Amino acid sequence: MSLLSACSNVELNPDQVSNQAQEQQPVQVTTIESKKVGYCIPDEAKKLIGQSVPSEAELKKITNAGVVRISRKGQSVRANLVYNHLSVVIDDDSKIIYSNCSLR
């Protein structure tokens, strides 16, 4: 096995490299970390489908969205990707039929 050590005079030992790769664990972003940085939480948005539409303040609290847009079924909306926006579509009975982050 040959190893490339770019721009270095250090000789790499193949056993060291494979051990280092095994020790590193992938970083997982949790919902709590997402909340800290102000991102709308898609998993929480999806849970709203089928429920009666709560207040805008409650929607922000549940999903961590900075901006909430509620539209009716069939209404035209823009589809821009924005990290802190929540889009909710409701039917004639004010039940949520679509809820997702990143649309404005």
Buried (B, 14 or more C-beta within 10 A) or exposed (E): EEEEEEEEEEEEEEEEEEEEEEEEEEEEEEEEEBBEEEBBBBEBBEBBBEEEBBEBEEBBEBBBBBEBBBBEEEEEEEEEEBEBBBBBBBEEEEBBEBBBBBBB
